[in-house]
Amino acid sequence: MELIRGLQNLAPRHRGCVATIGNFDGVHLGHQAVIRQLQRQQAKFNLPSTVIVFEPQPLEYFAVPDLPPRLTTFREKYDLLAGFGVDRVVCLRFGRSLAEMSAGDFIRAVLVDGLGVRYLVVGDDFRFGRGRTGDFAALQAAGESHGFHVDHTETLELDGERVSSTNVRAALLAGELDAAARLLGRPYEIFGKVAHGDKRGRDWGFPTANIHLNRRKSPLTGVFAVTMRGIDHAPLTGVANLGNRPTVGGMRTLLEVHLFDFDREIYGHWVAVRFLYKLRDEQRFESFDALKAQIGRDVRHARDYFRTDMAKCS
């Protein structure tokens, strides 16, 4: 999949495509339905499929109070879109110039002059341009003028529940990992690079792989039974703590994974941690001995979880 960063990097060969625009945070089942809709038109027009996203996301740029945590970083989103067969991702830097661009100028600069869009699919509540003045009707009118078709996505429901990034976040926050996996179409994962930590876990007999989160806030916290991909051919099982480690005076959110029956140096590896079952909330202990004892119980409970359902290991 090709990544195009910024309007300035659009070349003549990029003109002519079927496209969609959005945050695609989580790349959940609703997003996957949009991609399939796009790919059906791709076959009809014989043109590449293009997903247009923004970095930072518009709400992040405007520093909206109580901004919800991302489900996916840009790299995670890119990898997921590639896995679903998207041909190109156009990533537009959302800064002052884009925030102040009128809806008409956005249509001309991005959709008409930049990409030569032949087919565009967006949500019927999609808003864009300075002051969010652009809407679905404006896109339809522009499409009639410039010769591209505009279609809308339909809300996807699963068991009577709307599939949305908001509902995925709510499920993760509540520790309902199976519910989140249903909406995503897969268990929730966090990707990152293994980095050096303070090595307390090693001293206590529970060495951990410390994963860079690369995000301001995490959509979930607690202690979990997990698998890790990216080291061996088969996923490795383990237990993870995701939080700020209140017992040791932590000030920022970290992801620490203790892998079962594993003793190798893996610093620098890019890995994916899959969250399968929440064991408990993160808590503060009165002593390191109490914390060490609880970690031992967490390890036993996670091992029991995998023994009960070996299919979770794959």
VOBA-1610 file (N, C-alpha, C; in pm, whole numbers, padded with zeros to 5 digits, always signed):
BEGIN
Met+00085-00120+00000Met+00000+00000+00000Met+00088+00124+00000Glu+00049+00223-00080Glu+00127+00345-00091Glu+00079+00450+00009Leu+00174+00515+00074Leu+00143+00624+00166Leu+00185+00756+00103Ile+00092+00851+00095Ile+00120+00984+00041Ile+00098+01084+00153Arg+00205+01151+00194Arg+00196+01245+00305Arg+00187+01388+00251Gly+00068+01447+00261Gly+00052+01587+00226Gly+00015+01610+00080Leu-00058+01718+00057Leu-00098+01754-00079Leu+00021+01775-00170Gln+00131+01826-00113Gln+00248+01858-00194Gln+00311+01734-00256Asn+00278+01618-00205Asn+00337+01495-00258Asn+00244+01421-00354Leu+00129+01479-00384Leu+00043+01420-00486Leu+00103+01446-00624Ala+00114+01341-00701Ala+00173+01350-00835Ala+00065+01325-00941Pro+00093+01361-01065Pro-00006+01336-01171Pro-00054+01191-01175Arg+00033+01096-01144Arg-00008+00955-01149Arg-00110+00920-01043His-00128+01007-00941His-00225+00980-00836His-00366+01025-00874Arg-00378+01095-00986Arg-00510+01141-01029Arg-00591+01026-01087Gly-00716+01018-01045Gly-00802+00910-01088Gly-00808+00803-00980Cys-00914+00805-00898Cys-00926+00707-00791Cys-01070+00703-00740Val-01100+00603-00660Val-01221+00600-00579Val-01175+00623-00436Ala-01249+00703-00360Ala-01194+00748-00232Ala-01299+00756-00122Thr-01249+00762-00001Thr-01331+00789+00117Thr-01248+00875+00210Ile-01316+00943+00302Ile-01250+01034+00396Ile-01299+01004+00537Gly-01208+01004+00634Gly-01252+00986+00772Gly-01135+00964+00865Asn-01166+00948+00994Asn-01062+00919+01093Asn-01020+00772+01090Phe-01116+00684+01065Phe-01090+00540+01062Phe-01020+00493+01190Asp-01058+00551+01302Asp-00995+00513+01428Asp-01044+00375+01472Gly-00954+00281+01479Gly-00987+00145+01516Gly-01008+00053+01397Val-01042+00109+01281Val-01072+00030+01161Val-01166-00085+01199His-01281-00047+01258His-01379-00144+01307His-01465-00198+01193Leu-01565-00277+01226Leu-01647-00341+01123Leu-01718-00239+01034Gly-01757-00124+01091Gly-01819-00020+01011Gly-01723+00035+00907His-01598+00059+00949His-01495+00105+00855His-01468-00001+00749Gln-01466-00126+00791Gln-01440-00234+00697Gln-01550-00243+00592Ala-01675-00213+00632Ala-01786-00212+00537Ala-01766-00101+00433Val-01716+00017+00479Val-01687+00127+00386Val-01579+00085+00287Ile-01476+00018+00337Ile-01367-00026+00249Ile-01420-00124+00144Arg-01507-00215+00185Arg-01564-00310+00088Arg-01649-00235-00015Gln-01724-00136+00031Gln-01803-00055-00061Gln-01713+00016-00162Leu-01602+00066-00113Leu-01505+00133-00199Leu-01444+00036-00299Gln-01414-00083-00253Gln-01351-00181-00341Gln-01446-00232-00449Arg-01576-00235-00421Arg-01671-00271-00526Arg-01669-00167-00639Gln-01659-00040-00599Gln-01650+00066-00700Gln-01513+00066-00770Gln-01412+00026-00698Gln-01279+00014-00756Gln-01281-00083-00873Ala-01351-00195-00854Ala-01362-00294-00961Ala-01441-00237-01079Lys-01542-00158-01049Lys-01627-00100-01155Lys-01550+00003-01238Phe-01475+00091-01169Phe-01403+00199-01238Phe-01263+00159-01281Asn-01214+00047-01229Asn-01076+00004-01255Asn-00977+00112-01213Leu-00996+00164-01090Leu-00912+00270-01035Leu-00870+00231-00894Pro-00757+00284-00845Pro-00711+00249-00711Pro-00803+00303-00602Ser-00811+00229-00492Ser-00888+00273-00374Ser-00799+00359-00286Thr-00855+00471-00240Thr-00778+00568-00163Thr-00853+00608-00038Val-00786+00602+00076Val-00844+00647+00203Val-00771+00775+00245Ile-00848+00880+00269Ile-00793+01010+00309Ile-00813+01026+00459Val-00702+01047+00532Val-00707+01064+00677Val-00629+01189+00714Phe-00641+01230+00840Phe-00576+01352+00888Phe-00488+01322+01009Glu-00373+01389+01015Glu-00285+01382+01133Glu-00237+01522+01166Pro-00257+01570+01291Pro-00338+01503+01392Pro-00484+01498+01350Gln-00564+01418+01421Gln-00706+01419+01393Gln-00763+01556+01430Pro-00864+01603+01357Pro-00914+01740+01380Pro-00945+01773+01525Leu-01007+01684+01600Leu-01038+01713+01740Leu-00910+01733+01821Glu-00804+01662+01784Glu-00676+01679+01853Glu-00617+01816+01823Tyr-00627+01859+01700Tyr-00575+01991+01663Tyr-00647+02101+01739Phe-00779+02090+01750Phe-00856+02193+01818Phe-00853+02178+01970Ala-00778+02076+02018Ala-00760+02054+02163Ala-00894+02053+02236Val-00985+01974+02186Val-01116+01960+02249Val-01099+01905+02391Pro-01164+01968+02492Pro-01150+01918+02630Pro-01200+01773+02641Asp-01136+01698+02731Asp-01173+01558+02754Asp-01173+01478+02623Leu-01071+01500+02544Leu-01058+01431+02417Leu-01052+01280+02441Pro-01136+01203+02372Pro-01132+01058+02393Pro-01001+00998+02343Pro-00954+00893+02405Pro-00829+00831+02360Pro-00844+00765+02224Arg-00737+00766+02150Arg-00736+00696+02022Arg-00742+00545+02044Leu-00808+00477+01951Leu-00801+00332+01949Leu-00674+00287+01876Thr-00632+00364+01776Thr-00516+00327+01697Thr-00428+00448+01671Thr-00298+00427+01680Thr-00204+00529+01634Thr-00206+00529+01481Phe-00137+00627+01421Phe-00136+00629+01275Phe-00073+00504+01217Arg+00037+00457+01276Arg+00101+00338+01219Arg+00010+00216+01230Glu-00059+00202+01344Glu-00151+00090+01359Glu-00261+00098+01253Lys-00316+00217+01235Lys-00421+00238+01136Lys-00371+00204+00995Tyr-00250+00250+00964Tyr-00191+00223+00832Tyr-00178+00073+00808Asp-00126+00002+00908Asp-00108-00143+00892Asp-00241-00214+00874Leu-00343-00170+00948Leu-00475-00234+00937Leu-00536-00208+00800Leu-00529-00084+00751Leu-00583-00053+00619Leu-00512-00132+00511Ala-00381-00146+00524Ala-00306-00226+00428Ala-00355-00371+00430Gly-00382-00422+00549Gly-00429-00559+00562Gly-00565-00582+00499Phe-00646-00476+00489Phe-00778-00489+00427Phe-00776-00455+00278Gly-00658-00438+00222Gly-00646-00428+00077Gly-00661-00290+00017Val-00649-00185+00099Val-00654-00049+00045Val-00528-00024-00036Asp-00542+00046-00150Asp-00427+00071-00237Asp-00342+00188-00190Arg-00408+00298-00146Arg-00334+00418-00108Arg-00397+00482+00015Val-00311+00539+00097Val-00356+00626+00206Val-00296+00764+00183Val-00383+00865+00179Val-00338+01004+00171Val-00353+01063+00310Cys-00242+01098+00371Cys-00242+01154+00506Cys-00217+01305+00496Leu-00318+01383+00531Leu-00308+01529+00526Leu-00279+01584+00665Arg-00177+01668+00674Arg-00145+01730+00802Arg-00254+01830+00836Phe-00320+01808+00950Phe-00427+01898+00991Phe-00367+02007+01078Gly-00336+02119+01014Gly-00283+02236+01082Gly-00368+02356+01050Arg-00309+02474+01070Arg-00386+02597+01052Arg-00439+02613+00910Ser-00355+02584+00810Ser-00397+02606+00671Ser-00516+02518+00634Leu-00513+02392+00679Leu-00624+02303+00646Leu-00748+02337+00729Ala-00726+02376+00856Ala-00839+02412+00941Ala-00913+02535+00889Glu-00840+02626+00822Glu-00900+02750+00773Glu-00942+02741+00626Met-00919+02627+00563Met-00956+02610+00422Met-01108+02599+00410Ser-01167+02672+00316Ser-01311+02664+00296Ser-01348+02527+00238Ala-01475+02492+00250Ala-01522+02365+00196Ala-01498+02357+00046Gly-01525+02468-00024Gly-01505+02470-00169Gly-01360+02453-00208Asp-01271+02518-00134Asp-01128+02506-00163Asp-01079+02364-00135Phe-01133+02301-00029Phe-01094+02163+00002Phe-01135+02071-00112Ile-01256+02088-00161Ile-01303+02004-00271Ile-01213+02020-00393Arg-01181+02144-00427Arg-01098+02168-00546Arg-00955+02117-00527Ala-00894+02151-00411Ala-00752+02119-00391Ala-00729+01970-00372Val-00816+01905-00297Val-00793+01764-00261Val-00863+01669-00358Leu-00992+01687-00375Leu-01071+01588-00449Leu-01061+01605-00601Val-01060+01730-00648Val-01062+01754-00793Val-00921+01766-00850Asp-00848+01870-00809Asp-00714+01893-00865Asp-00612+01791-00815Gly-00621+01754-00687Gly-00521+01665-00630Gly-00538+01520-00670Leu-00660+01465-00652Leu-00680+01322-00669Leu-00764+01285-00792Gly-00834+01381-00849Gly-00920+01347-00962Gly-01018+01237-00926Val-01086+01254-00813Val-01176+01150-00762Val-01290+01124-00861Arg-01319+00996-00885Arg-01432+00957-00970Arg-01550+00910-00888Tyr-01521+00859-00770Tyr-01627+00811-00680Tyr-01582+00840-00538Leu-01674+00894-00457Leu-01644+00928-00318Leu-01754+00875-00229Val-01715+00807-00120Val-01813+00760-00023Val-01776+00817+00114Val-01875+00880+00179Val-01857+00937+00313Val-01984+00913+00392Gly-01977+00933+00523Gly-02096+00927+00605Gly-02189+01043+00572Asp-02321+01021+00583Asp-02412+01129+00548Asp-02411+01243+00648Asp-02340+01224+00762Asp-02322+01332+00860Asp-02182+01393+00852Phe-02107+01361+00747Phe-01970+01410+00732Phe-01970+01562+00715Arg-01886+01631+00791Arg-01870+01776+00781Arg-01722+01808+00759Phe-01696+01917+00684Phe-01558+01951+00652Phe-01551+02099+00618Gly-01429+02149+00607Gly-01407+02289+00570Gly-01415+02381+00690Arg-01370+02504+00671Arg-01368+02604+00779Arg-01507+02618+00840Gly-01510+02606+00974Gly-01638+02615+01045Gly-01730+02498+01019Arg-01678+02388+00962Arg-01758+02268+00932Arg-01879+02303+00844Thr-01855+02393+00748Thr-01966+02438+00663Thr-01995+02342+00548Gly-01898+02258+00514Gly-01919+02162+00407Gly-01994+02040+00457Asp-02085+01987+00375Asp-02162+01870+00415Asp-02185+01779+00295Phe-02266+01677+00316Phe-02291+01578+00211Phe-02354+01643+00088Ala-02446+01736+00111Ala-02512+01803-00002Ala-02412+01883-00084Ala-02317+01949-00016Ala-02215+02027-00088Ala-02129+01935-00173Leu-02096+01817-00121Leu-02017+01721-00198Leu-02095+01672-00319Gln-02224+01646-00300Gln-02306+01601-00413Gln-02310+01707-00524Ala-02327+01832-00482Ala-02331+01941-00580Ala-02198+01952-00654Ala-02088+01939-00578Ala-01956+01946-00641Ala-01935+01828-00735Gly-01986+01713-00696Gly-01973+01596-00781Gly-02044+01613-00914Glu-02162+01676-00911Glu-02235+01702-01035Glu-02158+01799-01125Ser-02090+01895-01061Ser-02013+01995-01139Ser-01885+01938-01196His-01819+01852-01120His-01685+01806-01158His-01682+01661-01208Gly-01797+01596-01213Gly-01803+01465-01275Gly-01761+01349-01186Phe-01790+01357-01057Phe-01767+01239-00972Phe-01894+01209-00893His-01913+01082-00864His-02032+01037-00792His-02004+01036-00643Val-02102+01079-00564Val-02089+01082-00418Val-02194+00989-00358Asp-02149+00901-00273Asp-02238+00805-00207Asp-02220+00817-00056His-02317+00769+00019His-02304+00774+00165His-02300+00633+00222Thr-02238+00622+00336Thr-02234+00495+00407Thr-02358+00482+00492Glu-02398+00360+00517Glu-02511+00335+00605Glu-02458+00289+00740Thr-02526+00333+00847Thr-02485+00292+00980Thr-02492+00141+00993Leu-02385+00082+01041Leu-02380-00064+01061Leu-02417-00095+01205Glu-02511-00186+01223Glu-02551-00230+01356Glu-02519-00378+01372Leu-02483-00415+01494Leu-02451-00553+01527Leu-02528-00587+01653Asp-02620-00681+01642Asp-02704-00719+01756Asp-02773-00597+01815Gly-02819-00506+01728Gly-02891-00389+01773Gly-02804-00275+01824Glu-02672-00291+01818Glu-02580-00188+01865Glu-02507-00125+01747Arg-02498+00008+01747Arg-02428+00078+01640Arg-02278+00048+01649Val-02219+00014+01537Val-02075-00009+01533Val-02007+00126+01514Ser-01934+00169+01616Ser-01867+00299+01611Ser-01743+00295+01698Ser-01652+00389+01672Ser-01532+00399+01755Ser-01571+00433+01899Thr-01674+00515+01916Thr-01720+00552+02050Thr-01763+00430+02129Asn-01838+00340+02066Asn-01885+00220+02136Asn-01772+00121+02161Val-01673+00117+02072Val-01555+00033+02100Val-01483+00084+02223Arg-01463+00217+02231Arg-01397+00275+02348Arg-01474+00244+02476Ala-01605+00257+02471Ala-01687+00232+02589Ala-01672+00088+02636Ala-01668-00006+02542Ala-01650-00147+02578Ala-01513-00170+02640Leu-01409-00111+02584Leu-01274-00127+02638Leu-01264-00066+02778Leu-01322+00053+02795Leu-01318+00119+02925Leu-01386+00035+03031Ala-01492-00035+02993Ala-01566-00120+03086Ala-01500-00256+03105Gly-01391-00282+03034Gly-01324-00411+03044Gly-01395-00522+02970Glu-01490-00486+02882Glu-01568-00585+02807Glu-01495-00613+02674Leu-01390-00692+02684Leu-01304-00713+02568Leu-01372-00794+02458Asp-01460-00887+02496Asp-01533-00964+02395Asp-01627-00873+02317Ala-01691-00778+02385Ala-01781-00684+02318Ala-01703-00595+02222Ala-01585-00548+02266Ala-01501-00466+02178Ala-01457-00547+02057Ala-01419-00673+02078Ala-01374-00758+01967Ala-01486-00781+01866Arg-01611-00792+01914Arg-01724-00809+01822Arg-01738-00689+01730Leu-01721-00568+01784Leu-01736-00446+01705Leu-01617-00424+01611Leu-01499-00465+01656Leu-01378-00449+01575Leu-01364-00557+01468Gly-01425-00673+01495Gly-01405-00787+01406Gly-01279-00864+01438Arg-01217-00831+01553Arg-01093-00896+01597Arg-01067-00850+01740Pro-00987-00923+01817Pro-00951-00873+01951Pro-00872-00742+01942Tyr-00886-00658+02043Tyr-00815-00530+02044Tyr-00666-00553+02064Glu-00584-00479+01990Glu-00438-00490+01998Glu-00375-00352+02010Ile-00260-00348+02075Ile-00174-00230+02076Ile-00039-00271+02020Phe+00011-00191+01926Phe+00141-00216+01862Phe+00245-00123+01923Gly+00369-00167+01928Gly+00474-00080+01978Gly+00609-00149+01978Lys+00709-00073+02013Lys+00847-00123+02015Lys+00887-00156+02158Val+00954-00270+02175Val+01002-00311+02308Val+01121-00224+02347Ala+01110-00162+02466Ala+01213-00068+02512Ala+01264-00111+02648His+01375-00052+02691His+01429-00079+02824His+01339-00015+02929Gly+01322-00086+03041Gly+01245-00034+03153Gly+01332-00026+03278Asp+01267-00018+03396Asp+01345-00007+03520Asp+01388-00142+03575Lys+01341-00252+03511Lys+01382-00390+03542Lys+01342-00435+03682Arg+01242-00370+03744Arg+01192-00418+03873Arg+01134-00558+03860Gly+01058-00582+03751Gly+00996-00712+03733Gly+01097-00824+03729Arg+01212-00800+03665Arg+01317-00902+03659Arg+01368-00934+03798Asp+01384-00830+03881Asp+01432-00851+04017Asp+01333-00933+04099Trp+01205-00922+04067Trp+01102-00994+04142Trp+01071-01131+04082Gly+01138-01168+03973Gly+01113-01297+03912Gly+01008-01294+03802Phe+00965-01173+03764Phe+00864-01158+03658Phe+00914-01056+03556Pro+01014-01092+03474Pro+01067-00994+03376Pro+00957-00952+03278Thr+00961-00826+03239Thr+00859-00774+03149Thr+00921-00709+03026Ala+00845-00717+02917Ala+00877-00640+02797Ala+00799-00509+02806Asn+00870-00397+02798Asn+00807-00266+02810Asn+00781-00212+02669Ile+00656-00178+02643Ile+00614-00140+02508Ile+00584+00010+02504His+00645+00081+02410His+00613+00222+02388His+00471+00235+02335Leu+00388+00317+02400Leu+00249+00331+02358Leu+00231+00431+02243Asn+00313+00535+02239Asn+00305+00636+02132Asn+00165+00696+02121Arg+00103+00724+02234Arg-00028+00787+02237Arg-00043+00864+02367Arg-00126+00969+02364Arg-00143+01053+02482Arg-00219+00981+02593Lys-00323+00909+02555Lys-00408+00839+02651Lys-00435+00699+02599Ser-00457+00607+02691Ser-00490+00470+02653Ser-00640+00448+02667Pro-00701+00373+02574Pro-00845+00347+02585Pro-00881+00242+02689Leu-00781+00177+02748Leu-00809+00079+02853Leu-00693+00075+02951Thr-00721+00036+03074Thr-00618+00019+03177Thr-00652-00105+03258Gly-00551-00160+03323Gly-00574-00275+03409Gly-00470-00383+03384Val-00505-00504+03430Val-00419-00621+03416Val-00494-00723+03331Phe-00425-00779+03230Phe-00492-00858+03128Phe-00415-00985+03094Ala-00490-01088+03052Ala-00430-01202+02983Ala-00414-01162+02838Val-00292-01179+02783Val-00262-01129+02649Val-00183-01231+02569Thr-00178-01208+02438Thr-00080-01274+02353Thr+00003-01166+02285Met+00124-01202+02245Met+00213-01108+02177Met+00259-01168+02046Arg+00242-01091+01937Arg+00291-01130+01805Arg+00413-01046+01770Gly+00500-01103+01687Gly+00614-01028+01638Gly+00748-01082+01683Ile+00749-01185+01767Ile+00875-01243+01816Ile+00899-01378+01749Asp+00807-01471+01768Asp+00815-01602+01705Asp+00703-01616+01603His+00703-01728+01532His+00597-01752+01433His+00460-01760+01500Ala+00455-01824+01615Ala+00329-01837+01688Ala+00322-01729+01795Pro+00202-01682+01829Pro+00190-01583+01937Pro+00238-01640+02070Leu+00292-01553+02153Leu+00336-01590+02287Leu+00231-01545+02388Thr+00209-01626+02490Thr+00108-01592+02591Thr+00173-01522+02710Gly+00093-01442+02780Gly+00148-01371+02895Gly+00042-01294+02969Val+00089-01210+03061Val+00003-01123+03139Val+00059-00982+03128Ala-00030-00884+03115Ala+00014-00746+03091Ala-00047-00651+03192Asn+00030-00552+03231Asn-00021-00439+03309Asn-00017-00315+03220Leu-00131-00249+03209Leu-00141-00127+03130Leu-00193-00016+03223Gly-00105+00076+03259Gly-00144+00182+03351Gly-00023+00262+03395Asn-00039+00339+03503Asn+00070+00427+03547Asn+00145+00374+03668Arg+00120+00249+03707Arg+00193+00181+03815Arg+00194+00265+03944Pro+00080+00282+04009Pro+00073+00370+04127Pro+00159+00325+04244Thr+00185+00195+04256Thr+00265+00148+04370Thr+00408+00197+04363Val+00462+00212+04241Val+00602+00255+04225Val+00609+00403+04187Gly+00499+00475+04202Gly+00500+00619+04177Gly+00510+00656+04031Gly+00451+00573+03943Gly+00455+00602+03801Gly+00380+00729+03765Met+00432+00802+03666Met+00371+00929+03626Met+00312+00923+03485Arg+00340+00818+03410Arg+00286+00808+03275Arg+00242+00664+03250Thr+00153+00649+03153Thr+00096+00518+03123Thr+00197+00432+03048Leu+00215+00310+03097Leu+00308+00215+03035Leu+00237+00082+03012Leu+00286+00009+02913Leu+00241-00127+02888Leu+00357-00220+02916Glu+00339-00308+03014Glu+00443-00404+03052Glu+00385-00545+03037Val+00457-00631+02967Val+00409-00766+02939Val+00507-00868+02992His+00459-00956+03079His+00538-01071+03125His+00497-01192+03041Leu+00591-01243+02962Leu+00566-01358+02876Leu+00597-01487+02951Phe+00510-01584+02937Phe+00527-01711+03009Phe+00639-01795+02945Asp+00721-01852+03032Asp+00824-01948+02989Asp+00908-01890+02875Phe+00954-01768+02895Phe+01027-01697+02789Phe+01143-01622+02853Asp+01262-01638+02797Asp+01379-01571+02854Asp+01477-01535+02744Arg+01440-01432+02664Arg+01527-01384+02557Arg+01524-01232+02554Glu+01632-01173+02505Glu+01637-01028+02488Glu+01562-00993+02360Ile+01463-00904+02371Ile+01382-00869+02254Ile+01372-00717+02236Tyr+01467-00643+02295Tyr+01465-00498+02281Tyr+01468-00458+02133Gly+01386-00360+02099Gly+01384-00310+01962Gly+01285-00379+01871His+01227-00491+01914His+01129-00561+01831His+00998-00482+01825Trp+00937-00479+01708Trp+00804-00420+01690Trp+00702-00533+01712Val+00617-00518+01811Val+00527-00626+01851Val+00383-00577+01856Ala+00290-00673+01857Ala+00148-00645+01874Ala+00099-00722+01996Val+00042-00650+02092Val-00010-00712+02214Val-00161-00719+02202Arg-00215-00840+02208Arg-00358-00864+02192Arg-00421-00886+02328Phe-00523-00805+02361Phe-00588-00810+02492Phe-00709-00903+02486Leu-00704-01012+02564Leu-00805-01116+02554Leu-00898-01123+02674Tyr-00847-01095+02793Tyr-00932-01109+02912Tyr-00880-01016+03022Lys-00971-00940+03083Lys-00930-00850+03191Lys-00933-00925+03323Leu-00818-00927+03391Leu-00807-00996+03519Leu-00852-00907+03634Arg-00814-00779+03630Arg-00850-00687+03738Arg-00813-00544+03697Asp-00863-00449+03776Asp-00822-00309+03759Asp-00683-00289+03818Glu-00615-00187+03771Glu-00488-00149+03832Glu-00516-00092+03971Gln-00428-00120+04068Gln-00448-00069+04203Gln-00314-00039+04269Arg-00322+00039+04376Arg-00202+00074+04453Arg-00191-00021+04572Phe-00071-00078+04592Phe-00046-00168+04704Phe+00037-00097+04810Glu+00023-00142+04932Glu+00091-00078+05045Glu+00239-00109+05050Ser+00281-00214+04980Ser+00423-00251+04981Ser+00459-00323+04852Phe+00590-00328+04823Phe+00636-00401+04706Phe+00609-00551+04723Asp+00618-00601+04847Asp+00590-00743+04870Asp+00447-00777+04835Ala+00353-00688+04871Ala+00212-00712+04838Ala+00191-00709+04687Leu+00260-00617+04619Leu+00250-00609+04474Leu+00307-00735+04410Lys+00423-00779+04458Lys+00486-00900+04404Lys+00394-01021+04421Ala+00329-01032+04537Ala+00238-01143+04561Ala+00119-01138+04464Gln+00068-01018+04439Gln-00046-01004+04347Gln-00006-01039+04204Ile+00117-00999+04165Ile+00164-01035+04031Ile+00167-01186+04015Gly+00210-01256+04120Gly+00212-01402+04116Gly+00071-01458+04096Arg-00026-01400+04164Arg-00165-01445+04145Arg-00215-01413+04004Asp-00178-01295+03954Asp-00218-01259+03817Asp-00163-01358+03716Val-00037-01397+03733Val+00026-01493+03642Val-00050-01626+03646Arg-00083-01672+03765Arg-00155-01800+03777Arg-00293-01791+03711His-00363-01681+03734His-00497-01666+03676His-00490-01659+03523Ala-00389-01589+03470Ala-00376-01582+03325Ala-00340-01718+03266Arg-00251-01792+03333Arg-00218-01927+03284Arg-00342-02015+03284Asp-00425-02004+03389Asp-00548-02082+03396Asp-00641-02045+03280Tyr-00646-01917+03248Tyr-00730-01871+03138Tyr-00689-01938+03007Phe-00559-01942+02979Phe-00513-02002+02855Phe-00527-02154+02857Arg-00510-02216+02973Arg-00529-02361+02981Arg-00674-02398+02955Thr-00766-02315+03000Thr-00908-02344+02985Thr-00950-02337+02839Asp-00893-02245+02764Asp-00929-02229+02623Asp-00802-02213+02540Met-00745-02323+02498Met-00619-02320+02424Met-00633-02246+02291Ala-00756-02236+02237Ala-00775-02166+02110Ala-00737-02018+02123Lys-00742-01965+02247Lys-00705-01824+02267Lys-00558-01800+02243Cys-00478-01905+02243Cys-00333-01889+02227Cys-00295-01862+02082Ser-00384-01887+01988Ser-00348-01875+01846Ser-00382-01737+01792
//
